[in-house]
Amino acid sequence: MTADNKKKCAHIPCVCVPPSGEKYCSQFCEDAGDEEAEIACGCGHPACSR
């Protein structure tokens, strides 16, 4: 799969790419959902550490 075909996590502030077939990259993001309520992601993955 090329980078162009990868979709980002459904949690809006998250920039991670979830595992194949998944909507979220982690349980944290799944619990947070896809609502735009946060300005930063706390999933703990290096891509989201700012």
mmCIF file of the N, C-alpha and C atoms, coordinates in Angstrom:
data_MODEL
# 
_entry.id   MODEL 
# 
loop_
_atom_site.group_PDB 
_atom_site.id 
_atom_site.type_symbol 
_atom_site.label_atom_id 
_atom_site.label_alt_id 
_atom_site.label_comp_id 
_atom_site.label_asym_id 
_atom_site.label_entity_id 
_atom_site.label_seq_id 
_atom_site.pdbx_PDB_ins_code 
_atom_site.Cartn_x 
_atom_site.Cartn_y 
_atom_site.Cartn_z 
_atom_site.occupancy 
_atom_site.B_iso_or_equiv 
_atom_site.pdbx_formal_charge 
_atom_site.auth_seq_id 
_atom_site.auth_comp_id 
_atom_site.auth_asym_id 
_atom_site.auth_atom_id 
_atom_site.pdbx_PDB_model_num 
ATOM 1   N N  . MET A 1 1  ? 0.847   -1.176 0.000  1.00 0.00 ? 1  MET A N  1 
ATOM 2   C CA . MET A 1 1  ? 0.000   0.000  0.000  1.00 0.00 ? 1  MET A CA 1 
ATOM 3   C C  . MET A 1 1  ? 0.891   1.238  0.000  1.00 0.00 ? 1  MET A C  1 
ATOM 4   N N  . THR A 1 2  ? 0.593   2.164  -0.853 1.00 0.00 ? 2  THR A N  1 
ATOM 5   C CA . THR A 1 2  ? 1.383   3.392  -0.911 1.00 0.00 ? 2  THR A CA 1 
ATOM 6   C C  . THR A 1 2  ? 0.882   4.384  0.109  1.00 0.00 ? 2  THR A C  1 
ATOM 7   N N  . ALA A 1 3  ? 1.670   5.390  0.402  1.00 0.00 ? 3  ALA A N  1 
ATOM 8   C CA . ALA A 1 3  ? 1.287   6.409  1.372  1.00 0.00 ? 3  ALA A CA 1 
ATOM 9   C C  . ALA A 1 3  ? 0.009   7.112  0.944  1.00 0.00 ? 3  ALA A C  1 
ATOM 10  N N  . ASP A 1 4  ? -0.217  7.250  -0.341 1.00 0.00 ? 4  ASP A N  1 
ATOM 11  C CA . ASP A 1 4  ? -1.419  7.912  -0.837 1.00 0.00 ? 4  ASP A CA 1 
ATOM 12  C C  . ASP A 1 4  ? -2.682  7.119  -0.529 1.00 0.00 ? 4  ASP A C  1 
ATOM 13  N N  . ASN A 1 5  ? -2.556  5.797  -0.364 1.00 0.00 ? 5  ASN A N  1 
ATOM 14  C CA . ASN A 1 5  ? -3.706  4.949  -0.119 1.00 0.00 ? 5  ASN A CA 1 
ATOM 15  C C  . ASN A 1 5  ? -4.021  4.798  1.363  1.00 0.00 ? 5  ASN A C  1 
ATOM 16  N N  . LYS A 1 6  ? -3.161  5.262  2.231  1.00 0.00 ? 6  LYS A N  1 
ATOM 17  C CA . LYS A 1 6  ? -3.379  5.128  3.665  1.00 0.00 ? 6  LYS A CA 1 
ATOM 18  C C  . LYS A 1 6  ? -4.313  6.228  4.139  1.00 0.00 ? 6  LYS A C  1 
ATOM 19  N N  . LYS A 1 7  ? -5.253  5.849  4.988  1.00 0.00 ? 7  LYS A N  1 
ATOM 20  C CA . LYS A 1 7  ? -6.152  6.857  5.542  1.00 0.00 ? 7  LYS A CA 1 
ATOM 21  C C  . LYS A 1 7  ? -5.799  7.076  7.001  1.00 0.00 ? 7  LYS A C  1 
ATOM 22  N N  . LYS A 1 8  ? -6.010  8.292  7.469  1.00 0.00 ? 8  LYS A N  1 
ATOM 23  C CA . LYS A 1 8  ? -5.665  8.601  8.845  1.00 0.00 ? 8  LYS A CA 1 
ATOM 24  C C  . LYS A 1 8  ? -6.768  8.154  9.776  1.00 0.00 ? 8  LYS A C  1 
ATOM 25  N N  . CYS A 1 9  ? -6.411  8.102  11.036 1.00 0.00 ? 9  CYS A N  1 
ATOM 26  C CA . CYS A 1 9  ? -7.326  7.733  12.107 1.00 0.00 ? 9  CYS A CA 1 
ATOM 27  C C  . CYS A 1 9  ? -8.575  8.610  12.055 1.00 0.00 ? 9  CYS A C  1 
ATOM 28  N N  . ALA A 1 10 ? -9.725  8.046  12.398 1.00 0.00 ? 10 ALA A N  1 
ATOM 29  C CA . ALA A 1 10 ? -10.989 8.780  12.370 1.00 0.00 ? 10 ALA A CA 1 
ATOM 30  C C  . ALA A 1 10 ? -11.114 9.812  13.489 1.00 0.00 ? 10 ALA A C  1 
ATOM 31  N N  . HIS A 1 11 ? -10.266 9.727  14.501 1.00 0.00 ? 11 HIS A N  1 
ATOM 32  C CA . HIS A 1 11 ? -10.265 10.743 15.560 1.00 0.00 ? 11 HIS A CA 1 
ATOM 33  C C  . HIS A 1 11 ? -9.625  11.984 14.951 1.00 0.00 ? 11 HIS A C  1 
ATOM 34  N N  . ILE A 1 12 ? -10.377 13.036 14.789 1.00 0.00 ? 12 ILE A N  1 
ATOM 35  C CA . ILE A 1 12 ? -9.980  14.192 13.987 1.00 0.00 ? 12 ILE A CA 1 
ATOM 36  C C  . ILE A 1 12 ? -8.595  14.762 14.311 1.00 0.00 ? 12 ILE A C  1 
ATOM 37  N N  . PRO A 1 13 ? -8.235  14.992 15.578 1.00 0.00 ? 13 PRO A N  1 
ATOM 38  C CA . PRO A 1 13 ? -6.907  15.577 15.811 1.00 0.00 ? 13 PRO A CA 1 
ATOM 39  C C  . PRO A 1 13 ? -5.748  14.581 15.649 1.00 0.00 ? 13 PRO A C  1 
ATOM 40  N N  . CYS A 1 14 ? -6.034  13.309 15.491 1.00 0.00 ? 14 CYS A N  1 
ATOM 41  C CA . CYS A 1 14 ? -4.992  12.286 15.371 1.00 0.00 ? 14 CYS A CA 1 
ATOM 42  C C  . CYS A 1 14 ? -4.438  12.241 13.943 1.00 0.00 ? 14 CYS A C  1 
ATOM 43  N N  . VAL A 1 15 ? -3.115  12.085 13.832 1.00 0.00 ? 15 VAL A N  1 
ATOM 44  C CA . VAL A 1 15 ? -2.484  12.009 12.516 1.00 0.00 ? 15 VAL A CA 1 
ATOM 45  C C  . VAL A 1 15 ? -1.961  10.610 12.200 1.00 0.00 ? 15 VAL A C  1 
ATOM 46  N N  . CYS A 1 16 ? -2.251  9.642  13.055 1.00 0.00 ? 16 CYS A N  1 
ATOM 47  C CA . CYS A 1 16 ? -1.782  8.262  12.862 1.00 0.00 ? 16 CYS A CA 1 
ATOM 48  C C  . CYS A 1 16 ? -2.568  7.556  11.751 1.00 0.00 ? 16 CYS A C  1 
ATOM 49  N N  . VAL A 1 17 ? -1.970  6.514  11.214 1.00 0.00 ? 17 VAL A N  1 
ATOM 50  C CA . VAL A 1 17 ? -2.635  5.640  10.251 1.00 0.00 ? 17 VAL A CA 1 
ATOM 51  C C  . VAL A 1 17 ? -3.036  4.382  11.012 1.00 0.00 ? 17 VAL A C  1 
ATOM 52  N N  . PRO A 1 18 ? -4.324  4.068  11.061 1.00 0.00 ? 18 PRO A N  1 
ATOM 53  C CA . PRO A 1 18 ? -4.777  2.893  11.805 1.00 0.00 ? 18 PRO A CA 1 
ATOM 54  C C  . PRO A 1 18 ? -4.374  1.597  11.112 1.00 0.00 ? 18 PRO A C  1 
ATOM 55  N N  . PRO A 1 19 ? -4.385  0.482  11.855 1.00 0.00 ? 19 PRO A N  1 
ATOM 56  C CA . PRO A 1 19 ? -4.110  -0.814 11.229 1.00 0.00 ? 19 PRO A CA 1 
ATOM 57  C C  . PRO A 1 19 ? -5.104  -1.088 10.103 1.00 0.00 ? 19 PRO A C  1 
ATOM 58  N N  . SER A 1 20 ? -4.711  -1.889 9.166  1.00 0.00 ? 20 SER A N  1 
ATOM 59  C CA . SER A 1 20 ? -5.556  -2.225 8.028  1.00 0.00 ? 20 SER A CA 1 
ATOM 60  C C  . SER A 1 20 ? -6.934  -2.712 8.486  1.00 0.00 ? 20 SER A C  1 
ATOM 61  N N  . GLY A 1 21 ? -7.965  -2.130 7.925  1.00 0.00 ? 21 GLY A N  1 
ATOM 62  C CA . GLY A 1 21 ? -9.331  -2.522 8.242  1.00 0.00 ? 21 GLY A CA 1 
ATOM 63  C C  . GLY A 1 21 ? -9.904  -1.854 9.479  1.00 0.00 ? 21 GLY A C  1 
ATOM 64  N N  . GLU A 1 22 ? -9.105  -1.063 10.160 1.00 0.00 ? 22 GLU A N  1 
ATOM 65  C CA . GLU A 1 22 ? -9.564  -0.383 11.375 1.00 0.00 ? 22 GLU A CA 1 
ATOM 66  C C  . GLU A 1 22 ? -9.855  1.081  11.082 1.00 0.00 ? 22 GLU A C  1 
ATOM 67  N N  . LYS A 1 23 ? -10.737 1.674  11.881 1.00 0.00 ? 23 LYS A N  1 
ATOM 68  C CA . LYS A 1 23 ? -11.095 3.078  11.736 1.00 0.00 ? 23 LYS A CA 1 
ATOM 69  C C  . LYS A 1 23 ? -10.223 3.960  12.630 1.00 0.00 ? 23 LYS A C  1 
ATOM 70  N N  . TYR A 1 24 ? -9.790  3.415  13.771 1.00 0.00 ? 24 TYR A N  1 
ATOM 71  C CA . TYR A 1 24 ? -8.993  4.154  14.750 1.00 0.00 ? 24 TYR A CA 1 
ATOM 72  C C  . TYR A 1 24 ? -7.641  3.474  14.957 1.00 0.00 ? 24 TYR A C  1 
ATOM 73  N N  . CYS A 1 25 ? -6.640  4.266  15.378 1.00 0.00 ? 25 CYS A N  1 
ATOM 74  C CA . CYS A 1 25 ? -5.297  3.725  15.584 1.00 0.00 ? 25 CYS A CA 1 
ATOM 75  C C  . CYS A 1 25 ? -5.119  3.102  16.961 1.00 0.00 ? 25 CYS A C  1 
ATOM 76  N N  . SER A 1 26 ? -6.012  3.433  17.896 1.00 0.00 ? 26 SER A N  1 
ATOM 77  C CA . SER A 1 26 ? -5.857  2.954  19.266 1.00 0.00 ? 26 SER A CA 1 
ATOM 78  C C  . SER A 1 26 ? -7.194  2.989  19.993 1.00 0.00 ? 26 SER A C  1 
ATOM 79  N N  . GLN A 1 27 ? -7.219  2.356  21.166 1.00 0.00 ? 27 GLN A N  1 
ATOM 80  C CA . GLN A 1 27 ? -8.420  2.384  21.988 1.00 0.00 ? 27 GLN A CA 1 
ATOM 81  C C  . GLN A 1 27 ? -8.707  3.816  22.452 1.00 0.00 ? 27 GLN A C  1 
ATOM 82  N N  . PHE A 1 28 ? -7.653  4.584  22.729 1.00 0.00 ? 28 PHE A N  1 
ATOM 83  C CA . PHE A 1 28 ? -7.828  5.982  23.127 1.00 0.00 ? 28 PHE A CA 1 
ATOM 84  C C  . PHE A 1 28 ? -8.649  6.730  22.086 1.00 0.00 ? 28 PHE A C  1 
ATOM 85  N N  . CYS A 1 29 ? -8.254  6.605  20.824 1.00 0.00 ? 29 CYS A N  1 
ATOM 86  C CA . CYS A 1 29 ? -8.949  7.322  19.748 1.00 0.00 ? 29 CYS A CA 1 
ATOM 87  C C  . CYS A 1 29 ? -10.356 6.785  19.534 1.00 0.00 ? 29 CYS A C  1 
ATOM 88  N N  . GLU A 1 30 ? -10.530 5.493  19.672 1.00 0.00 ? 30 GLU A N  1 
ATOM 89  C CA . GLU A 1 30 ? -11.868 4.924  19.517 1.00 0.00 ? 30 GLU A CA 1 
ATOM 90  C C  . GLU A 1 30 ? -12.791 5.459  20.609 1.00 0.00 ? 30 GLU A C  1 
ATOM 91  N N  . ASP A 1 31 ? -12.298 5.541  21.832 1.00 0.00 ? 31 ASP A N  1 
ATOM 92  C CA . ASP A 1 31 ? -13.095 6.072  22.931 1.00 0.00 ? 31 ASP A CA 1 
ATOM 93  C C  . ASP A 1 31 ? -13.404 7.553  22.718 1.00 0.00 ? 31 ASP A C  1 
ATOM 94  N N  . ALA A 1 32 ? -12.466 8.286  22.123 1.00 0.00 ? 32 ALA A N  1 
ATOM 95  C CA . ALA A 1 32 ? -12.662 9.709  21.869 1.00 0.00 ? 32 ALA A CA 1 
ATOM 96  C C  . ALA A 1 32 ? -13.647 9.929  20.727 1.00 0.00 ? 32 ALA A C  1 
ATOM 97  N N  . GLY A 1 33 ? -13.698 8.997  19.788 1.00 0.00 ? 33 GLY A N  1 
ATOM 98  C CA . GLY A 1 33 ? -14.628 9.089  18.671 1.00 0.00 ? 33 GLY A CA 1 
ATOM 99  C C  . GLY A 1 33 ? -14.141 9.999  17.566 1.00 0.00 ? 33 GLY A C  1 
ATOM 100 N N  . ASP A 1 34 ? -15.026 10.326 16.660 1.00 0.00 ? 34 ASP A N  1 
ATOM 101 C CA . ASP A 1 34 ? -14.659 11.145 15.514 1.00 0.00 ? 34 ASP A CA 1 
ATOM 102 C C  . ASP A 1 34 ? -15.262 12.541 15.592 1.00 0.00 ? 34 ASP A C  1 
ATOM 103 N N  . GLU A 1 35 ? -15.663 12.938 16.773 1.00 0.00 ? 35 GLU A N  1 
ATOM 104 C CA . GLU A 1 35 ? -16.188 14.284 16.975 1.00 0.00 ? 35 GLU A CA 1 
ATOM 105 C C  . GLU A 1 35 ? -15.027 15.266 17.110 1.00 0.00 ? 35 GLU A C  1 
ATOM 106 N N  . GLU A 1 36 ? -15.203 16.448 16.622 1.00 0.00 ? 36 GLU A N  1 
ATOM 107 C CA . GLU A 1 36 ? -14.162 17.471 16.689 1.00 0.00 ? 36 GLU A CA 1 
ATOM 108 C C  . GLU A 1 36 ? -14.301 18.235 18.005 1.00 0.00 ? 36 GLU A C  1 
ATOM 109 N N  . ALA A 1 37 ? -13.833 17.623 19.096 1.00 0.00 ? 37 ALA A N  1 
ATOM 110 C CA . ALA A 1 37 ? -13.954 18.235 20.410 1.00 0.00 ? 37 ALA A CA 1 
ATOM 111 C C  . ALA A 1 37 ? -12.595 18.543 21.025 1.00 0.00 ? 37 ALA A C  1 
ATOM 112 N N  . GLU A 1 38 ? -11.545 17.983 20.482 1.00 0.00 ? 38 GLU A N  1 
ATOM 113 C CA . GLU A 1 38 ? -10.207 18.157 21.033 1.00 0.00 ? 38 GLU A CA 1 
ATOM 114 C C  . GLU A 1 38 ? -9.307  18.831 20.010 1.00 0.00 ? 38 GLU A C  1 
ATOM 115 N N  . ILE A 1 39 ? -8.280  19.509 20.485 1.00 0.00 ? 39 ILE A N  1 
ATOM 116 C CA . ILE A 1 39 ? -7.337  20.152 19.572 1.00 0.00 ? 39 ILE A CA 1 
ATOM 117 C C  . ILE A 1 39 ? -6.033  19.378 19.473 1.00 0.00 ? 39 ILE A C  1 
ATOM 118 N N  . ALA A 1 40 ? -5.857  18.375 20.336 1.00 0.00 ? 40 ALA A N  1 
ATOM 119 C CA . ALA A 1 40 ? -4.656  17.553 20.303 1.00 0.00 ? 40 ALA A CA 1 
ATOM 120 C C  . ALA A 1 40 ? -5.047  16.114 20.560 1.00 0.00 ? 40 ALA A C  1 
ATOM 121 N N  . CYS A 1 41 ? -4.220  15.200 20.119 1.00 0.00 ? 41 CYS A N  1 
ATOM 122 C CA . CYS A 1 41 ? -4.485  13.775 20.313 1.00 0.00 ? 41 CYS A CA 1 
ATOM 123 C C  . CYS A 1 41 ? -3.607  13.260 21.440 1.00 0.00 ? 41 CYS A C  1 
ATOM 124 N N  . GLY A 1 42 ? -4.126  12.380 22.239 1.00 0.00 ? 42 GLY A N  1 
ATOM 125 C CA . GLY A 1 42 ? -3.374  11.804 23.347 1.00 0.00 ? 42 GLY A CA 1 
ATOM 126 C C  . GLY A 1 42 ? -3.211  10.305 23.219 1.00 0.00 ? 42 GLY A C  1 
ATOM 127 N N  . CYS A 1 43 ? -3.156  9.803  21.985 1.00 0.00 ? 43 CYS A N  1 
ATOM 128 C CA . CYS A 1 43 ? -3.074  8.349  21.800 1.00 0.00 ? 43 CYS A CA 1 
ATOM 129 C C  . CYS A 1 43 ? -1.727  7.774  22.223 1.00 0.00 ? 43 CYS A C  1 
ATOM 130 N N  . GLY A 1 44 ? -0.708  8.625  22.308 1.00 0.00 ? 44 GLY A N  1 
ATOM 131 C CA . GLY A 1 44 ? 0.600   8.164  22.762 1.00 0.00 ? 44 GLY A CA 1 
ATOM 132 C C  . GLY A 1 44 ? 1.532   7.693  21.666 1.00 0.00 ? 44 GLY A C  1 
ATOM 133 N N  . HIS A 1 45 ? 1.086   7.662  20.430 1.00 0.00 ? 45 HIS A N  1 
ATOM 134 C CA . HIS A 1 45 ? 1.953   7.251  19.322 1.00 0.00 ? 45 HIS A CA 1 
ATOM 135 C C  . HIS A 1 45 ? 2.925   8.374  18.964 1.00 0.00 ? 45 HIS A C  1 
ATOM 136 N N  . PRO A 1 46 ? 4.124   8.043  18.508 1.00 0.00 ? 46 PRO A N  1 
ATOM 137 C CA . PRO A 1 46 ? 5.119   9.067  18.173 1.00 0.00 ? 46 PRO A CA 1 
ATOM 138 C C  . PRO A 1 46 ? 4.634   10.133 17.181 1.00 0.00 ? 46 PRO A C  1 
ATOM 139 N N  . ALA A 1 47 ? 3.810   9.752  16.241 1.00 0.00 ? 47 ALA A N  1 
ATOM 140 C CA . ALA A 1 47 ? 3.315   10.709 15.248 1.00 0.00 ? 47 ALA A CA 1 
ATOM 141 C C  . ALA A 1 47 ? 2.487   11.815 15.884 1.00 0.00 ? 47 ALA A C  1 
ATOM 142 N N  . CYS A 1 48 ? 1.867   11.536 17.011 1.00 0.00 ? 48 CYS A N  1 
ATOM 143 C CA . CYS A 1 48 ? 1.004   12.517 17.666 1.00 0.00 ? 48 CYS A CA 1 
ATOM 144 C C  . CYS A 1 48 ? 1.686   13.211 18.836 1.00 0.00 ? 48 CYS A C  1 
ATOM 145 N N  . SER A 1 49 ? 2.903   12.842 19.151 1.00 0.00 ? 49 SER A N  1 
ATOM 146 C CA . SER A 1 49 ? 3.627   13.501 20.235 1.00 0.00 ? 49 SER A CA 1 
ATOM 147 C C  . SER A 1 49 ? 4.144   14.831 19.734 1.00 0.00 ? 49 SER A C  1 
ATOM 148 N N  . ARG A 1 50 ? 3.598   15.901 20.296 1.00 0.00 ? 50 ARG A N  1 
ATOM 149 C CA . ARG A 1 50 ? 3.995   17.242 19.851 1.00 0.00 ? 50 ARG A CA 1 
ATOM 150 C C  . ARG A 1 50 ? 4.446   18.066 21.017 1.00 0.00 ? 50 ARG A C  1 
# 
